[in-house]
Amino acid sequence: MPYVIGIILSTIISSFLARIFIGAGLALLTYPFVSELLDSLIDSAQTNINQLPAFALSMMKLLELDKCVSIILSAVQVLIYVKLAKVIVGVST
């Protein structure tokens, strides 16, 4: 009986550890890609925003749209990582 319990526990633990290592490895591979993608998006947005007239820029600063865009892009980045973690771990929603 202890032999069977040992086999079951080792199977569960090895599967759990495999998922952790695969998830960590994939996270380490995808973080630079997602970060680079969002950085290029931010750079293109800054380039396009700087071409606006001074009045529009002052209104955007008054409405603090720079903070809004930062919050939205951070939420997108977190969403990408959460979805990726669910795919790796195998959690279905």
PDB file of N, CA, C and O in Angstrom:
ATOM      1  N   MET A   1       0.811  -1.202   0.000  1.00  0.00           N
ATOM      2  CA  MET A   1       0.000   0.000   0.000  1.00  0.00           C
ATOM      3  C   MET A   1       0.854   1.266   0.000  1.00  0.00           C
ATOM      4  O   MET A   1       0.549   2.187  -0.757  1.00  0.00           O
ATOM      5  N   PRO A   2       1.920   1.357   0.821  1.00  0.00           N
ATOM      6  CA  PRO A   2       2.755   2.555   0.781  1.00  0.00           C
ATOM      7  C   PRO A   2       3.417   2.740  -0.591  1.00  0.00           C
ATOM      8  O   PRO A   2       3.675   3.864  -1.022  1.00  0.00           O
ATOM      9  N   TYR A   3       3.685   1.622  -1.263  1.00  0.00           N
ATOM     10  CA  TYR A   3       4.295   1.704  -2.585  1.00  0.00           C
ATOM     11  C   TYR A   3       3.354   2.400  -3.577  1.00  0.00           C
ATOM     12  O   TYR A   3       3.797   3.214  -4.387  1.00  0.00           O
ATOM     13  N   VAL A   4       2.066   2.081  -3.511  1.00  0.00           N
ATOM     14  CA  VAL A   4       1.068   2.676  -4.409  1.00  0.00           C
ATOM     15  C   VAL A   4       0.914   4.166  -4.109  1.00  0.00           C
ATOM     16  O   VAL A   4       0.832   4.987  -5.023  1.00  0.00           O
ATOM     17  N   ILE A   5       0.875   4.503  -2.832  1.00  0.00           N
ATOM     18  CA  ILE A   5       0.759   5.917  -2.446  1.00  0.00           C
ATOM     19  C   ILE A   5       1.997   6.685  -2.915  1.00  0.00           C
ATOM     20  O   ILE A   5       1.890   7.819  -3.381  1.00  0.00           O
ATOM     21  N   GLY A   6       3.166   6.064  -2.792  1.00  0.00           N
ATOM     22  CA  GLY A   6       4.402   6.697  -3.257  1.00  0.00           C
ATOM     23  C   GLY A   6       4.380   6.951  -4.751  1.00  0.00           C
ATOM     24  O   GLY A   6       4.813   8.008  -5.208  1.00  0.00           O
ATOM     25  N   ILE A   7       3.880   5.995  -5.516  1.00  0.00           N
ATOM     26  CA  ILE A   7       3.797   6.163  -6.972  1.00  0.00           C
ATOM     27  C   ILE A   7       2.820   7.288  -7.320  1.00  0.00           C
ATOM     28  O   ILE A   7       3.103   8.117  -8.185  1.00  0.00           O
ATOM     29  N   ILE A   8       1.689   7.313  -6.652  1.00  0.00           N
ATOM     30  CA  ILE A   8       0.684   8.352  -6.922  1.00  0.00           C
ATOM     31  C   ILE A   8       1.243   9.731  -6.584  1.00  0.00           C
ATOM     32  O   ILE A   8       1.109  10.668  -7.371  1.00  0.00           O
ATOM     33  N   LEU A   9       1.864   9.855  -5.422  1.00  0.00           N
ATOM     34  CA  LEU A   9       2.432  11.148  -5.026  1.00  0.00           C
ATOM     35  C   LEU A   9       3.552  11.593  -5.949  1.00  0.00           C
ATOM     36  O   LEU A   9       3.632  12.769  -6.303  1.00  0.00           O
ATOM     37  N   SER A  10       4.421  10.663  -6.345  1.00  0.00           N
ATOM     38  CA  SER A  10       5.520  11.038  -7.242  1.00  0.00           C
ATOM     39  C   SER A  10       4.992  11.469  -8.606  1.00  0.00           C
ATOM     40  O   SER A  10       5.555  12.367  -9.231  1.00  0.00           O
ATOM     41  N   THR A  11       3.916  10.840  -9.071  1.00  0.00           N
ATOM     42  CA  THR A  11       3.316  11.238 -10.343  1.00  0.00           C
ATOM     43  C   THR A  11       2.721  12.637 -10.247  1.00  0.00           C
ATOM     44  O   THR A  11       2.909  13.463 -11.141  1.00  0.00           O
ATOM     45  N   ILE A  12       2.006  12.896  -9.164  1.00  0.00           N
ATOM     46  CA  ILE A  12       1.389  14.212  -8.977  1.00  0.00           C
ATOM     47  C   ILE A  12       2.456  15.292  -8.838  1.00  0.00           C
ATOM     48  O   ILE A  12       2.351  16.356  -9.448  1.00  0.00           O
ATOM     49  N   ILE A  13       3.480  15.018  -8.036  1.00  0.00           N
ATOM     50  CA  ILE A  13       4.532  16.008  -7.805  1.00  0.00           C
ATOM     51  C   ILE A  13       5.333  16.254  -9.075  1.00  0.00           C
ATOM     52  O   ILE A  13       5.663  17.399  -9.382  1.00  0.00           O
ATOM     53  N   SER A  14       5.650  15.201  -9.816  1.00  0.00           N
ATOM     54  CA  SER A  14       6.429  15.400 -11.042  1.00  0.00           C
ATOM     55  C   SER A  14       5.618  16.178 -12.076  1.00  0.00           C
ATOM     56  O   SER A  14       6.167  17.018 -12.788  1.00  0.00           O
ATOM     57  N   SER A  15       4.322  15.905 -12.161  1.00  0.00           N
ATOM     58  CA  SER A  15       3.473  16.659 -13.087  1.00  0.00           C
ATOM     59  C   SER A  15       3.402  18.119 -12.663  1.00  0.00           C
ATOM     60  O   SER A  15       3.480  19.018 -13.501  1.00  0.00           O
ATOM     61  N   PHE A  16       3.256  18.352 -11.375  1.00  0.00           N
ATOM     62  CA  PHE A  16       3.189  19.719 -10.848  1.00  0.00           C
ATOM     63  C   PHE A  16       4.499  20.458 -11.099  1.00  0.00           C
ATOM     64  O   PHE A  16       4.489  21.609 -11.535  1.00  0.00           O
ATOM     65  N   LEU A  17       5.624  19.804 -10.826  1.00  0.00           N
ATOM     66  CA  LEU A  17       6.923  20.440 -11.057  1.00  0.00           C
ATOM     67  C   LEU A  17       7.164  20.691 -12.540  1.00  0.00           C
ATOM     68  O   LEU A  17       7.735  21.714 -12.915  1.00  0.00           O
ATOM     69  N   ALA A  18       6.734  19.769 -13.373  1.00  0.00           N
ATOM     70  CA  ALA A  18       6.891  19.970 -14.812  1.00  0.00           C
ATOM     71  C   ALA A  18       6.102  21.187 -15.273  1.00  0.00           C
ATOM     72  O   ALA A  18       6.593  21.981 -16.075  1.00  0.00           O
ATOM     73  N   ARG A  19       4.894  21.335 -14.776  1.00  0.00           N
ATOM     74  CA  ARG A  19       4.093  22.508 -15.146  1.00  0.00           C
ATOM     75  C   ARG A  19       4.736  23.796 -14.661  1.00  0.00           C
ATOM     76  O   ARG A  19       4.724  24.804 -15.367  1.00  0.00           O
ATOM     77  N   ILE A  20       5.293  23.766 -13.470  1.00  0.00           N
ATOM     78  CA  ILE A  20       5.953  24.964 -12.936  1.00  0.00           C
ATOM     79  C   ILE A  20       7.156  25.333 -13.799  1.00  0.00           C
ATOM     80  O   ILE A  20       7.322  26.496 -14.170  1.00  0.00           O
ATOM     81  N   PHE A  21       7.998  24.345 -14.121  1.00  0.00           N
ATOM     82  CA  PHE A  21       9.196  24.639 -14.906  1.00  0.00           C
ATOM     83  C   PHE A  21       8.859  25.052 -16.331  1.00  0.00           C
ATOM     84  O   PHE A  21       9.509  25.938 -16.885  1.00  0.00           O
ATOM     85  N   ILE A  22       7.864  24.431 -16.924  1.00  0.00           N
ATOM     86  CA  ILE A  22       7.449  24.823 -18.269  1.00  0.00           C
ATOM     87  C   ILE A  22       6.868  26.227 -18.246  1.00  0.00           C
ATOM     88  O   ILE A  22       7.170  27.040 -19.120  1.00  0.00           O
ATOM     89  N   GLY A  23       6.035  26.517 -17.251  1.00  0.00           N
ATOM     90  CA  GLY A  23       5.462  27.859 -17.135  1.00  0.00           C
ATOM     91  C   GLY A  23       6.518  28.915 -16.903  1.00  0.00           C
ATOM     92  O   GLY A  23       6.458  29.993 -17.495  1.00  0.00           O
ATOM     93  N   ALA A  24       7.484  28.624 -16.052  1.00  0.00           N
ATOM     94  CA  ALA A  24       8.551  29.591 -15.787  1.00  0.00           C
ATOM     95  C   ALA A  24       9.404  29.797 -17.030  1.00  0.00           C
ATOM     96  O   ALA A  24       9.789  30.924 -17.344  1.00  0.00           O
ATOM     97  N   GLY A  25       9.697  28.720 -17.730  1.00  0.00           N
ATOM     98  CA  GLY A  25      10.497  28.839 -18.950  1.00  0.00           C
ATOM     99  C   GLY A  25       9.783  29.638 -20.018  1.00  0.00           C
ATOM    100  O   GLY A  25      10.385  30.486 -20.676  1.00  0.00           O
ATOM    101  N   LEU A  26       8.510  29.370 -20.189  1.00  0.00           N
ATOM    102  CA  LEU A  26       7.753  30.104 -21.195  1.00  0.00           C
ATOM    103  C   LEU A  26       7.602  31.565 -20.800  1.00  0.00           C
ATOM    104  O   LEU A  26       7.642  32.447 -21.659  1.00  0.00           O
ATOM    105  N   ALA A  27       7.431  31.826 -19.529  1.00  0.00           N
ATOM    106  CA  ALA A  27       7.330  33.208 -19.066  1.00  0.00           C
ATOM    107  C   ALA A  27       8.637  33.955 -19.332  1.00  0.00           C
ATOM    108  O   ALA A  27       8.620  35.120 -19.732  1.00  0.00           O
ATOM    109  N   LEU A  28       9.756  33.292 -19.112  1.00  0.00           N
ATOM    110  CA  LEU A  28      11.044  33.929 -19.368  1.00  0.00           C
ATOM    111  C   LEU A  28      11.266  34.179 -20.853  1.00  0.00           C
ATOM    112  O   LEU A  28      11.957  35.126 -21.228  1.00  0.00           O
ATOM    113  N   LEU A  29      10.682  33.331 -21.703  1.00  0.00           N
ATOM    114  CA  LEU A  29      10.813  33.528 -23.139  1.00  0.00           C
ATOM    115  C   LEU A  29       9.843  34.580 -23.674  1.00  0.00           C
ATOM    116  O   LEU A  29      10.188  35.329 -24.588  1.00  0.00           O
ATOM    117  N   THR A  30       8.646  34.643 -23.118  1.00  0.00           N
ATOM    118  CA  THR A  30       7.645  35.547 -23.675  1.00  0.00           C
ATOM    119  C   THR A  30       7.722  36.953 -23.087  1.00  0.00           C
ATOM    120  O   THR A  30       7.265  37.900 -23.726  1.00  0.00           O
ATOM    121  N   TYR A  31       8.279  37.116 -21.908  1.00  0.00           N
ATOM    122  CA  TYR A  31       8.341  38.453 -21.310  1.00  0.00           C
ATOM    123  C   TYR A  31       9.081  39.449 -22.196  1.00  0.00           C
ATOM    124  O   TYR A  31       8.570  40.545 -22.424  1.00  0.00           O
ATOM    125  N   PRO A  32      10.267  39.109 -22.704  1.00  0.00           N
ATOM    126  CA  PRO A  32      10.944  40.092 -23.577  1.00  0.00           C
ATOM    127  C   PRO A  32      10.138  40.400 -24.843  1.00  0.00           C
ATOM    128  O   PRO A  32      10.135  41.539 -25.310  1.00  0.00           O
ATOM    129  N   PHE A  33       9.465  39.406 -25.393  1.00  0.00           N
ATOM    130  CA  PHE A  33       8.669  39.631 -26.601  1.00  0.00           C
ATOM    131  C   PHE A  33       7.508  40.581 -26.329  1.00  0.00           C
ATOM    132  O   PHE A  33       7.292  41.532 -27.081  1.00  0.00           O
ATOM    133  N   VAL A  34       6.762  40.325 -25.257  1.00  0.00           N
ATOM    134  CA  VAL A  34       5.618  41.180 -24.925  1.00  0.00           C
ATOM    135  C   VAL A  34       6.094  42.568 -24.541  1.00  0.00           C
ATOM    136  O   VAL A  34       5.472  43.565 -24.909  1.00  0.00           O
ATOM    137  N   SER A  35       7.174  42.640 -23.816  1.00  0.00           N
ATOM    138  CA  SER A  35       7.721  43.928 -23.409  1.00  0.00           C
ATOM    139  C   SER A  35       8.161  44.736 -24.633  1.00  0.00           C
ATOM    140  O   SER A  35       7.892  45.934 -24.718  1.00  0.00           O
ATOM    141  N   GLU A  36       8.830  44.085 -25.567  1.00  0.00           N
ATOM    142  CA  GLU A  36       9.270  44.767 -26.784  1.00  0.00           C
ATOM    143  C   GLU A  36       8.083  45.213 -27.631  1.00  0.00           C
ATOM    144  O   GLU A  36       8.105  46.296 -28.217  1.00  0.00           O
ATOM    145  N   LEU A  37       7.055  44.385 -27.695  1.00  0.00           N
ATOM    146  CA  LEU A  37       5.855  44.731 -28.455  1.00  0.00           C
ATOM    147  C   LEU A  37       5.163  45.958 -27.866  1.00  0.00           C
ATOM    148  O   LEU A  37       4.767  46.865 -28.598  1.00  0.00           O
ATOM    149  N   LEU A  38       5.020  45.983 -26.553  1.00  0.00           N
ATOM    150  CA  LEU A  38       4.383  47.130 -25.910  1.00  0.00           C
ATOM    151  C   LEU A  38       5.258  48.379 -25.985  1.00  0.00           C
ATOM    152  O   LEU A  38       4.740  49.488 -26.107  1.00  0.00           O
ATOM    153  N   ASP A  39       6.564  48.212 -25.912  1.00  0.00           N
ATOM    154  CA  ASP A  39       7.448  49.364 -26.050  1.00  0.00           C
ATOM    155  C   ASP A  39       7.343  49.982 -27.438  1.00  0.00           C
ATOM    156  O   ASP A  39       7.343  51.205 -27.577  1.00  0.00           O
ATOM    157  N   SER A  40       7.254  49.139 -28.465  1.00  0.00           N
ATOM    158  CA  SER A  40       7.098  49.685 -29.819  1.00  0.00           C
ATOM    159  C   SER A  40       5.740  50.367 -29.976  1.00  0.00           C
ATOM    160  O   SER A  40       5.625  51.370 -30.681  1.00  0.00           O
ATOM    161  N   LEU A  41       4.716  49.827 -29.322  1.00  0.00           N
ATOM    162  CA  LEU A  41       3.405  50.465 -29.358  1.00  0.00           C
ATOM    163  C   LEU A  41       3.445  51.832 -28.678  1.00  0.00           C
ATOM    164  O   LEU A  41       2.864  52.794 -29.180  1.00  0.00           O
ATOM    165  N   ILE A  42       4.120  51.917 -27.549  1.00  0.00           N
ATOM    166  CA  ILE A  42       4.254  53.186 -26.831  1.00  0.00           C
ATOM    167  C   ILE A  42       5.044  54.192 -27.664  1.00  0.00           C
ATOM    168  O   ILE A  42       4.679  55.367 -27.720  1.00  0.00           O
ATOM    169  N   ASP A  43       6.122  53.747 -28.310  1.00  0.00           N
ATOM    170  CA  ASP A  43       6.917  54.651 -29.132  1.00  0.00           C
ATOM    171  C   ASP A  43       6.118  55.208 -30.305  1.00  0.00           C
ATOM    172  O   ASP A  43       6.199  56.398 -30.611  1.00  0.00           O
ATOM    173  N   SER A  44       5.343  54.339 -30.961  1.00  0.00           N
ATOM    174  CA  SER A  44       4.548  54.835 -32.095  1.00  0.00           C
ATOM    175  C   SER A  44       3.439  55.775 -31.618  1.00  0.00           C
ATOM    176  O   SER A  44       3.113  56.744 -32.304  1.00  0.00           O
ATOM    177  N   ALA A  45       2.863  55.498 -30.457  1.00  0.00           N
ATOM    178  CA  ALA A  45       1.840  56.402 -29.911  1.00  0.00           C
ATOM    179  C   ALA A  45       2.441  57.755 -29.571  1.00  0.00           C
ATOM    180  O   ALA A  45       1.826  58.788 -29.836  1.00  0.00           O
ATOM    181  N   GLN A  46       3.639  57.765 -28.985  1.00  0.00           N
ATOM    182  CA  GLN A  46       4.290  59.032 -28.664  1.00  0.00           C
ATOM    183  C   GLN A  46       4.614  59.823 -29.919  1.00  0.00           C
ATOM    184  O   GLN A  46       4.460  61.044 -29.942  1.00  0.00           O
ATOM    185  N   THR A  47       5.062  59.137 -30.960  1.00  0.00           N
ATOM    186  CA  THR A  47       5.364  59.813 -32.216  1.00  0.00           C
ATOM    187  C   THR A  47       4.111  60.444 -32.806  1.00  0.00           C
ATOM    188  O   THR A  47       4.139  61.586 -33.266  1.00  0.00           O
ATOM    189  N   ASN A  48       3.014  59.698 -32.790  1.00  0.00           N
ATOM    190  CA  ASN A  48       1.776  60.224 -33.358  1.00  0.00           C
ATOM    191  C   ASN A  48       1.177  61.340 -32.501  1.00  0.00           C
ATOM    192  O   ASN A  48       0.614  62.297 -33.031  1.00  0.00           O
ATOM    193  N   ILE A  49       1.297  61.218 -31.188  1.00  0.00           N
ATOM    194  CA  ILE A  49       0.743  62.246 -30.301  1.00  0.00           C
ATOM    195  C   ILE A  49       1.534  63.544 -30.421  1.00  0.00           C
ATOM    196  O   ILE A  49       0.954  64.627 -30.344  1.00  0.00           O
ATOM    197  N   ASN A  50       2.840  63.450 -30.608  1.00  0.00           N
ATOM    198  CA  ASN A  50       3.661  64.663 -30.712  1.00  0.00           C
ATOM    199  C   ASN A  50       3.379  65.458 -31.986  1.00  0.00           C
ATOM    200  O   ASN A  50       3.780  66.616 -32.098  1.00  0.00           O
ATOM    201  N   GLN A  51       2.697  64.847 -32.935  1.00  0.00           N
ATOM    202  CA  GLN A  51       2.361  65.555 -34.170  1.00  0.00           C
ATOM    203  C   GLN A  51       1.049  66.326 -34.054  1.00  0.00           C
ATOM    204  O   GLN A  51       0.647  67.002 -35.001  1.00  0.00           O
ATOM    205  N   LEU A  52       0.385  66.236 -32.921  1.00  0.00           N
ATOM    206  CA  LEU A  52      -0.871  66.952 -32.722  1.00  0.00           C
ATOM    207  C   LEU A  52      -0.611  68.440 -32.476  1.00  0.00           C
ATOM    208  O   LEU A  52       0.489  68.826 -32.078  1.00  0.00           O
ATOM    209  N   PRO A  53      -1.614  69.260 -32.712  1.00  0.00           N
ATOM    210  CA  PRO A  53      -1.448  70.704 -32.417  1.00  0.00           C
ATOM    211  C   PRO A  53      -1.286  70.951 -30.915  1.00  0.00           C
ATOM    212  O   PRO A  53      -1.625  70.103 -30.089  1.00  0.00           O
ATOM    213  N   ALA A  54      -0.766  72.121 -30.589  1.00  0.00           N
ATOM    214  CA  ALA A  54      -0.483  72.465 -29.189  1.00  0.00           C
ATOM    215  C   ALA A  54      -1.758  72.473 -28.345  1.00  0.00           C
ATOM    216  O   ALA A  54      -1.728  72.075 -27.181  1.00  0.00           O
ATOM    217  N   PHE A  55      -2.863  72.918 -28.914  1.00  0.00           N
ATOM    218  CA  PHE A  55      -4.115  72.944 -28.165  1.00  0.00           C
ATOM    219  C   PHE A  55      -4.556  71.535 -27.775  1.00  0.00           C
ATOM    220  O   PHE A  55      -4.980  71.301 -26.643  1.00  0.00           O
ATOM    221  N   ALA A  56      -4.453  70.604 -28.715  1.00  0.00           N
ATOM    222  CA  ALA A  56      -4.845  69.220 -28.422  1.00  0.00           C
ATOM    223  C   ALA A  56      -3.924  68.610 -27.372  1.00  0.00           C
ATOM    224  O   ALA A  56      -4.377  67.883 -26.488  1.00  0.00           O
ATOM    225  N   LEU A  57      -2.635  68.907 -27.469  1.00  0.00           N
ATOM    226  CA  LEU A  57      -1.694  68.383 -26.471  1.00  0.00           C
ATOM    227  C   LEU A  57      -1.983  68.943 -25.087  1.00  0.00           C
ATOM    228  O   LEU A  57      -1.898  68.218 -24.096  1.00  0.00           O
ATOM    229  N   SER A  58      -2.322  70.222 -25.009  1.00  0.00           N
ATOM    230  CA  SER A  58      -2.626  70.811 -23.698  1.00  0.00           C
ATOM    231  C   SER A  58      -3.911  70.218 -23.115  1.00  0.00           C
ATOM    232  O   SER A  58      -4.006  70.022 -21.904  1.00  0.00           O
ATOM    233  N   MET A  59      -4.887  69.936 -23.958  1.00  0.00           N
ATOM    234  CA  MET A  59      -6.120  69.302 -23.474  1.00  0.00           C
ATOM    235  C   MET A  59      -5.852  67.877 -22.996  1.00  0.00           C
ATOM    236  O   MET A  59      -6.408  67.439 -21.989  1.00  0.00           O
ATOM    237  N   MET A  60      -5.005  67.162 -23.717  1.00  0.00           N
ATOM    238  CA  MET A  60      -4.660  65.797 -23.302  1.00  0.00           C
ATOM    239  C   MET A  60      -3.938  65.811 -21.960  1.00  0.00           C
ATOM    240  O   MET A  60      -4.180  64.956 -21.108  1.00  0.00           O
ATOM    241  N   LYS A  61      -3.056  66.778 -21.778  1.00  0.00           N
ATOM    242  CA  LYS A  61      -2.338  66.883 -20.504  1.00  0.00           C
ATOM    243  C   LYS A  61      -3.300  67.283 -19.383  1.00  0.00           C
ATOM    244  O   LYS A  61      -3.178  66.802 -18.257  1.00  0.00           O
ATOM    245  N   LEU A  62      -4.247  68.156 -19.690  1.00  0.00           N
ATOM    246  CA  LEU A  62      -5.237  68.574 -18.708  1.00  0.00           C
ATOM    247  C   LEU A  62      -6.121  67.401 -18.284  1.00  0.00           C
ATOM    248  O   LEU A  62      -6.479  67.278 -17.113  1.00  0.00           O
ATOM    249  N   LEU A  63      -6.468  66.546 -19.239  1.00  0.00           N
ATOM    250  CA  LEU A  63      -7.307  65.377 -18.944  1.00  0.00           C
ATOM    251  C   LEU A  63      -6.504  64.186 -18.422  1.00  0.00           C
ATOM    252  O   LEU A  63      -7.079  63.155 -18.074  1.00  0.00           O
ATOM    253  N   GLU A  64      -5.185  64.324 -18.367  1.00  0.00           N
ATOM    254  CA  GLU A  64      -4.261  63.291 -17.896  1.00  0.00           C
ATOM    255  C   GLU A  64      -4.428  61.989 -18.680  1.00  0.00           C
ATOM    256  O   GLU A  64      -4.493  60.903 -18.103  1.00  0.00           O
ATOM    257  N   LEU A  65      -4.495  62.121 -19.995  1.00  0.00           N
ATOM    258  CA  LEU A  65      -4.626  60.947 -20.850  1.00  0.00           C
ATOM    259  C   LEU A  65      -3.364  60.088 -20.859  1.00  0.00           C
ATOM    260  O   LEU A  65      -3.431  58.896 -21.161  1.00  0.00           O
ATOM    261  N   ASP A  66      -2.219  60.679 -20.531  1.00  0.00           N
ATOM    262  CA  ASP A  66      -0.995  59.895 -20.471  1.00  0.00           C
ATOM    263  C   ASP A  66      -1.077  58.834 -19.379  1.00  0.00           C
ATOM    264  O   ASP A  66      -0.599  57.714 -19.561  1.00  0.00           O
ATOM    265  N   LYS A  67      -1.676  59.181 -18.257  1.00  0.00           N
ATOM    266  CA  LYS A  67      -1.859  58.201 -17.179  1.00  0.00           C
ATOM    267  C   LYS A  67      -2.875  57.138 -17.576  1.00  0.00           C
ATOM    268  O   LYS A  67      -2.717  55.966 -17.234  1.00  0.00           O
ATOM    269  N   CYS A  68      -3.909  57.541 -18.291  1.00  0.00           N
ATOM    270  CA  CYS A  68      -4.924  56.581 -18.742  1.00  0.00           C
ATOM    271  C   CYS A  68      -4.322  55.557 -19.689  1.00  0.00           C
ATOM    272  O   CYS A  68      -4.590  54.361 -19.569  1.00  0.00           O
ATOM    273  N   VAL A  69      -3.517  56.017 -20.622  1.00  0.00           N
ATOM    274  CA  VAL A  69      -2.887  55.108 -21.580  1.00  0.00           C
ATOM    275  C   VAL A  69      -1.927  54.168 -20.864  1.00  0.00           C
ATOM    276  O   VAL A  69      -1.844  52.986 -21.198  1.00  0.00           O
ATOM    277  N   SER A  70      -1.207  54.689 -19.887  1.00  0.00           N
ATOM    278  CA  SER A  70      -0.287  53.856 -19.119  1.00  0.00           C
ATOM    279  C   SER A  70      -1.032  52.763 -18.356  1.00  0.00           C
ATOM    280  O   SER A  70      -0.582  51.618 -18.315  1.00  0.00           O
ATOM    281  N   ILE A  71      -2.152  53.106 -17.760  1.00  0.00           N
ATOM    282  CA  ILE A  71      -2.951  52.122 -17.024  1.00  0.00           C
ATOM    283  C   ILE A  71      -3.509  51.063 -17.967  1.00  0.00           C
ATOM    284  O   ILE A  71      -3.503  49.874 -17.647  1.00  0.00           O
ATOM    285  N   ILE A  72      -3.987  51.495 -19.125  1.00  0.00           N
ATOM    286  CA  ILE A  72      -4.555  50.541 -20.085  1.00  0.00           C
ATOM    287  C   ILE A  72      -3.484  49.588 -20.606  1.00  0.00           C
ATOM    288  O   ILE A  72      -3.729  48.386 -20.702  1.00  0.00           O
ATOM    289  N   LEU A  73      -2.308  50.098 -20.944  1.00  0.00           N
ATOM    290  CA  LEU A  73      -1.247  49.228 -21.443  1.00  0.00           C
ATOM    291  C   LEU A  73      -0.743  48.277 -20.357  1.00  0.00           C
ATOM    292  O   LEU A  73      -0.381  47.139 -20.659  1.00  0.00           O
ATOM    293  N   SER A  74      -0.713  48.716 -19.125  1.00  0.00           N
ATOM    294  CA  SER A  74      -0.331  47.818 -18.029  1.00  0.00           C
ATOM    295  C   SER A  74      -1.359  46.708 -17.859  1.00  0.00           C
ATOM    296  O   SER A  74      -1.002  45.555 -17.616  1.00  0.00           O
ATOM    297  N   ALA A  75      -2.628  47.056 -17.986  1.00  0.00           N
ATOM    298  CA  ALA A  75      -3.680  46.043 -17.879  1.00  0.00           C
ATOM    299  C   ALA A  75      -3.602  45.042 -19.024  1.00  0.00           C
ATOM    300  O   ALA A  75      -3.837  43.850 -18.822  1.00  0.00           O
ATOM    301  N   VAL A  76      -3.277  45.509 -20.211  1.00  0.00           N
ATOM    302  CA  VAL A  76      -3.117  44.604 -21.356  1.00  0.00           C
ATOM    303  C   VAL A  76      -1.959  43.650 -21.118  1.00  0.00           C
ATOM    304  O   VAL A  76      -2.062  42.459 -21.411  1.00  0.00           O
ATOM    305  N   GLN A  77      -0.863  44.167 -20.591  1.00  0.00           N
ATOM    306  CA  GLN A  77       0.294  43.322 -20.321  1.00  0.00           C
ATOM    307  C   GLN A  77      -0.034  42.262 -19.273  1.00  0.00           C
ATOM    308  O   GLN A  77       0.336  41.099 -19.437  1.00  0.00           O
ATOM    309  N   VAL A  78      -0.714  42.640 -18.217  1.00  0.00           N
ATOM    310  CA  VAL A  78      -1.095  41.675 -17.182  1.00  0.00           C
ATOM    311  C   VAL A  78      -2.057  40.642 -17.754  1.00  0.00           C
ATOM    312  O   VAL A  78      -1.946  39.457 -17.439  1.00  0.00           O
ATOM    313  N   LEU A  79      -2.991  41.068 -18.583  1.00  0.00           N
ATOM    314  CA  LEU A  79      -3.940  40.147 -19.198  1.00  0.00           C
ATOM    315  C   LEU A  79      -3.230  39.119 -20.072  1.00  0.00           C
ATOM    316  O   LEU A  79      -3.587  37.941 -20.061  1.00  0.00           O
ATOM    317  N   ILE A  80      -2.236  39.555 -20.821  1.00  0.00           N
ATOM    318  CA  ILE A  80      -1.478  38.628 -21.655  1.00  0.00           C
ATOM    319  C   ILE A  80      -0.788  37.578 -20.796  1.00  0.00           C
ATOM    320  O   ILE A  80      -0.814  36.393 -21.129  1.00  0.00           O
ATOM    321  N   TYR A  81      -0.175  37.996 -19.699  1.00  0.00           N
ATOM    322  CA  TYR A  81       0.529  37.048 -18.841  1.00  0.00           C
ATOM    323  C   TYR A  81      -0.431  36.093 -18.136  1.00  0.00           C
ATOM    324  O   TYR A  81      -0.114  34.915 -17.970  1.00  0.00           O
ATOM    325  N   VAL A  82      -1.590  36.578 -17.725  1.00  0.00           N
ATOM    326  CA  VAL A  82      -2.566  35.704 -17.064  1.00  0.00           C
ATOM    327  C   VAL A  82      -3.098  34.660 -18.044  1.00  0.00           C
ATOM    328  O   VAL A  82      -3.210  33.482 -17.705  1.00  0.00           O
ATOM    329  N   LYS A  83      -3.423  35.097 -19.261  1.00  0.00           N
ATOM    330  CA  LYS A  83      -3.901  34.150 -20.278  1.00  0.00           C
ATOM    331  C   LYS A  83      -2.835  33.120 -20.600  1.00  0.00           C
ATOM    332  O   LYS A  83      -3.136  31.937 -20.753  1.00  0.00           O
ATOM    333  N   LEU A  84      -1.597  33.563 -20.702  1.00  0.00           N
ATOM    334  CA  LEU A  84      -0.505  32.656 -20.990  1.00  0.00           C
ATOM    335  C   LEU A  84      -0.317  31.651 -19.861  1.00  0.00           C
ATOM    336  O   LEU A  84      -0.090  30.466 -20.107  1.00  0.00           O
ATOM    337  N   ALA A  85      -0.411  32.121 -18.637  1.00  0.00           N
ATOM    338  CA  ALA A  85      -0.265  31.205 -17.489  1.00  0.00           C
ATOM    339  C   ALA A  85      -1.387  30.180 -17.469  1.00  0.00           C
ATOM    340  O   ALA A  85      -1.152  29.020 -17.132  1.00  0.00           O
ATOM    341  N   LYS A  86      -2.596  30.582 -17.821  1.00  0.00           N
ATOM    342  CA  LYS A  86      -3.710  29.627 -17.849  1.00  0.00           C
ATOM    343  C   LYS A  86      -3.509  28.584 -18.939  1.00  0.00           C
ATOM    344  O   LYS A  86      -3.878  27.424 -18.757  1.00  0.00           O
ATOM    345  N   VAL A  87      -2.936  28.975 -20.053  1.00  0.00           N
ATOM    346  CA  VAL A  87      -2.682  28.020 -21.121  1.00  0.00           C
ATOM    347  C   VAL A  87      -1.610  27.020 -20.700  1.00  0.00           C
ATOM    348  O   VAL A  87      -1.731  25.822 -20.957  1.00  0.00           O
ATOM    349  N   ILE A  88      -0.569  27.518 -20.056  1.00  0.00           N
ATOM    350  CA  ILE A  88       0.522  26.644 -19.643  1.00  0.00           C
ATOM    351  C   ILE A  88       0.087  25.686 -18.546  1.00  0.00           C
ATOM    352  O   ILE A  88       0.382  24.493 -18.606  1.00  0.00           O
ATOM    353  N   VAL A  89      -0.601  26.195 -17.565  1.00  0.00           N
ATOM    354  CA  VAL A  89      -1.013  25.366 -16.427  1.00  0.00           C
ATOM    355  C   VAL A  89      -2.138  24.418 -16.841  1.00  0.00           C
ATOM    356  O   VAL A  89      -2.299  23.349 -16.251  1.00  0.00           O
ATOM    357  N   GLY A  90      -2.904  24.802 -17.839  1.00  0.00           N
ATOM    358  CA  GLY A  90      -3.969  23.937 -18.323  1.00  0.00           C
ATOM    359  C   GLY A  90      -5.312  24.207 -17.682  1.00  0.00           C
ATOM    360  O   GLY A  90      -6.178  23.332 -17.660  1.00  0.00           O
ATOM    361  N   VAL A  91      -5.494  25.403 -17.162  1.00  0.00           N
ATOM    362  CA  VAL A  91      -6.757  25.766 -16.546  1.00  0.00           C
ATOM    363  C   VAL A  91      -7.699  26.229 -17.648  1.00  0.00           C
ATOM    364  O   VAL A  91      -7.364  27.131 -18.415  1.00  0.00           O
ATOM    365  N   SER A  92      -8.861  25.623 -17.729  1.00  0.00           N
ATOM    366  CA  SER A  92      -9.832  26.052 -18.738  1.00  0.00           C
ATOM    367  C   SER A  92     -10.897  26.899 -18.078  1.00  0.00           C
ATOM    368  O   SER A  92     -11.328  26.622 -16.959  1.00  0.00           O
ATOM    369  N   THR A  93     -11.318  27.940 -18.786  1.00  0.00           N
ATOM    370  CA  THR A  93     -12.349  28.826 -18.242  1.00  0.00           C
ATOM    371  C   THR A  93     -13.613  28.679 -19.023  1.00  0.00           C
ATOM    372  O   THR A  93     -14.606  29.343 -18.721  1.00  0.00           O
TER     373      THR A  93
END
